[in-house]
């Protein structure tokens, strides 16, 4: 009975709202983007817009490739050549593909050169590397975290520490994973990664872009000075957050009596927008690409106020999120979202990017 009662309950959640301005020196939007390294989906909605500007559309269509490497030995990521070619030059991210953080061994490479390993107890003991128990393992410790600073290793290739790590990955406990990789470096051909891993099964993929125009869209009214909402005056930030999720999911907002899929309706009060432009980019997206998109939207929209909201969930666990802190997620929920939106007198736009670092399990079209 207790289990059934828990299943019927709404998962605990926390929505944190921050009001800011892109032009303000202390705005945290850049920091929030740069410190969440692995991104799966970016969506933005521009009301009262029927077509994207040429500059913005080119930026969306040229988000850049990402790569899938099958059965890549882990020791390749700590080699001097890899560090000098990718880690030290630009921003390089890697993430194990099709792994579940609570069940499998998982690895992530962050743009700052940190290599993070989440290992089960047996693998951790066999590797012989220094780490610490995962704080989300529960009473019985079954998962361990190992952090390796590749930038530090590159300056001490003759050290005993590097020799021990290299020996562990090559001989003592050779580990292989399927990896997603992304690399951002201005002025260097993107084909460098294809040629570097030519001895392995590597595939280049382009993000999937979906563009559409939504007509007669009901938009909730939000007052930037009242994020908690006011009865009959404005909705709350949480209501707007839910509404954006419904729009990006193409859910019906009419709450029709014969609709058995969705009973959701637009929060009140609301206004009707004749047309709105909806764009979604899906793939392995680097923070630099998201920042460029935000800057382009800011420059074109001339936004005077910005509200940022971050959704958290409690109960289960993930590994790598903002500032390398292991984030929490709801059972069965593999996403964590960041939303920024702004409201003027007659229009409102929203951007949402979906972050799948929680469970390290991507659903990317191959």
N, C-alpha and C positions, 0 to 999 in steps of 0.2 A: 504493500500500500504506500509506503514511504517513497519507493522508487517511482511509482505512478504519479504521486503528487509532485515530485521534482520535475518529471517530464512535462507536466501540464503548466508548470510555472514559467514565466517569461525570464530568460537569462538576465542576470545582473549586468548592468551597463553603466557607463559614465561618459557623459559628453562634456568636454571642456571647450568653452568659447572664449576667443580672444579677439578684441576689436583693434584694428591697426590700419596702417596706411602704407602702401608700397613705397611711397616717397619718403617715409619717415626713417631717420637714421637708425632707430632702434627697432624697426620692424623685424619680426622673427621669421618671415616667410622664407627667406633664403636659407636660414639655418635649418628650418624644419624640412625643407626639400633635400638639402645636402647631407643631412644626417639620417635619412632613411634611404638605404642604399639599393634595395631590390624592389622594383615596382613592376606590377603585372598589367595594370590597366589605367589609362588616363581618359577621362571624359570631361567635356566642357559644353555648356549650354549658353547660347547668346540670344536672349529674346530680342524681338524687333529686328531680326537680321535674317535675310533670305539667302545670302551667299557670303562665303568667306572672302576676305581680301586675298589678293594674290600672294602677298608676303606670308600671311598666316597659313594659307593652304600649302604653300611650298614647304614651310617649316614642319607641318603635320605629316606631309607625304615623305619628307626626308628625315624622319626620326632616326634612321640609321639601322644597320643590320645588327643582329645578335647571332650567336653561334651555338651549335649543339655538338658536343664532342662525346663520343661513346667510349666507355671503358678507358678513361684517361687515368693513368697512374698518378697518385697524389704527389709523388716525388717530383713530377714535372713542374708543379707550382712553386717549388722551393729552389729550383735550379737558378744559377747565376744568370744565365741567358734570359730566362723568362722574366726575372725581376728587373734586369736592366732594360729589356725591350718593352715591357708592358707596365709593370708596377711603378717604375720610376718616371715613366714618360706618360703623362696623361692620367686618366682615371680608368682603372680596370676592376671589374666585378665578376665574380663567379659564384655559382650556386648549384649544389647537387640537384639533379632532376629526378622527379618521381620518388622522393623520399619523404617519410613521415617522421617528424621530430620525436614523437613519443615511442616509435617502434624501431626506427632504422638509424644507422650511422649517417651523419650529415655533415657537410662542409660548406663554408662560405668564405669567399675572399672579398674584403672590403676595399674601397678606393684608397684608404689610408695605409694599405699594405698589411693589415691584420688578417691572418688566416685563422678562422675559428672552426674548431672541430667539436662536434657533439657525438660522443661515443658511448656505446653500451659498456657495461662493466667488464665483460670479457675482452672486448677489443682494447679498451683502455689499459687493462693490465698487461695485455700482450705487447702493446706498443712500447711501454716502458717510458712514456713521456710524462713530464710534470704537468698536472692540471688540478682541477678542483671539482668537487661534486656539484651537480646542477642543483640550484636552489628550488627547482620545481620537481624534483624527483619523488617527493613524498617521504614517508617515514623510512621506507627501504630504498637506499640509494642505488639506483640502477643506471643513471646517466652521468657522464662526466664531461666537463668542458676543458678543452686545451686551446690556448691562444698563442699564436706564433707571430712575432713581429718580423715580417720579411725585410723591411727596410733596415732594421737593426742587424739581421743576419747577413745582409749583403755587405756590410762593412767589416764583418768578422767571419769570413768564409773558412778561415783556418782554425777557428775556435772549436773547442771540444763540444760546445752546444750544437753548432751546425753539423758536426760530424755525427753526433748522436741522433739528431733528427733525421739526417740523410740515411743513416744506417737503419733506423727504425722503419722508414717508409720504403726503402729499397730491399731490405733483407729480413729484418725481424718480423714485420707485419706489413707486407705489401698491400696497399689498399687501392682499389680502382673504383671509380664512380662515373656515371654519366653526368656531364656538366653542361650548364648554360653559362655562356661567357659574353660579356659586353666590354667594349673598350672605346673610350672617347679621347681623341687627341687631335687637336687642330693641326692641319698641314701634313698629316701622314696618311698614306693610302690605307683604306680599311681592309684591303686584301692581305695585309701583313699577317693577321692572325690565321687566315686560311693557309698560307704557305708555311707558317711556323708549325702548325699541327698537321701538316700534310701526311705524316706517317700514321696518323690515327683516322678513325672514321669521323670526319667533321662535316657539318652541313651549315650553310649560311641561310638565315631566315630574315625576312622583312616583317616588321610589325603589321598586323592586320588593322586597316583603317576603315571605319564605318562612318559615312556622312549622310545626314538626312535633315529634312526640314519638317518641323512639327507645326501644325496650324491650329489655331483657336485653342491655345494652351492656357489652362487655368494656373495662375501663379499666386502663391500665398503672399500676403503683404508682410514685410518685415521692417521694423524700425531699428536702425543701428543703435539707438540709445536705449532700447528696451529689448534686449536679447531674450529675456524671460517671457516676453509677450504680454499683451494687454487685452482683456476681453473686449471684443467687438472693434478693436483698433488695429491690432497686429498679432501675428502668430509668433511662436517662440522659435529659437534657433533649432531646437530638437525637431519640431514639426517641419521646419524647412529642410532639415537634414534628411528626414524620412521621405519628404516629397521629392527631393533630388534623386534619392535612390530609386524611387518608383519611376521617375521619368527616364533615368538612365537604363532601367531594366525594361523599358517599354511596357510597363504595367498600365492597366486601365485605371483612370482616376475618377470614373463616374459613379462607382458603387451601384451598379445596376442590379436589380433584384434577381435577374436570371444569370448573373455572372457568378459561377461557383469557384472561380480561380482567385479572384481578388475582390475584396469588399472595401478596398481603400478608396478614399475620396480626398480631394484637395483640401488642406486646412483653410479655415475661415478666420478673418476675411480674406478675400482673394480678388484678383483682377484677371481679365482675359487678355492674352497677348495674341495678336493676329497671326504671327508667325515667329518661330524661334529656330535657331540652327543648333543641331546636336551633332557632336563629333566624339567618337570613341576610338582610342588607339590601344591595341592589345598586343602584348609581347613581353620581352625582357627589356625594360626601359630604364636607362640610367638617370640619376638625379640631374645631371647637366642638361639633358634634353627637356626635362620637366621645367627646369628653371628658365630655359630659353623660351618655352611656350608661355610661361607666366609673364615674362618680361614683354613678349610680343603682344599678349592680350592687354597688358597694362598700358603699353604705349598706344595701342589702337583705340582702347575704350576710354582712356583718360579717367580712370576710376579715382574718385576722391576718398572713398572709405572702403575698408576691407574687413571682413569678419572671417576668422579662421576657426574651424571646429575640428576636434580630434575625437574619434570614437574609440573607447576602450571597452573591453569585455573581461570579465573575471571567470574563473573556474579552471580552465585548462591552461596549457602553456605553449609558448613558441620559443624562439631563440634570439634572433637578432633584429632589433628595431632601432628606434631613435637612440643615437649615441651609444650603440652597441649594447643597450640594455635589453635583456630578454623580455619580450612582451607577452601578454596573456591574451588568450582567445577563448571564445565560447565553444563548448563541445559541438562538433559538427560545423563550426564556422571557421573558415580558413582565410578570412579577409580582415583587414583593418584599413579604415578609410580616413582620408584627410580631405576636407572640403573647404574651399574658400568661396565667398560670395560677396556681392556688393549690391546695394539697392539705391537707385536714384529716385527721382520723383515719379517716373512712369515706366522704368525698366529695371530688370534685374538679371544678372547673369550668374552662373555657377560653374565651378570647376571641381571635379572630384577625381582623385587618383586612388586606385585600389592597390593595397600593398599585401603581398602574399608571403612575407617572410615568416609569418606566424607558424606555418606548418611545413615550410620548405617543399610544397607539393604544387607544382605548376600544372595548369591545364592549357598549355599553349598549342596552337595549331601547327603541327609539323608538316 
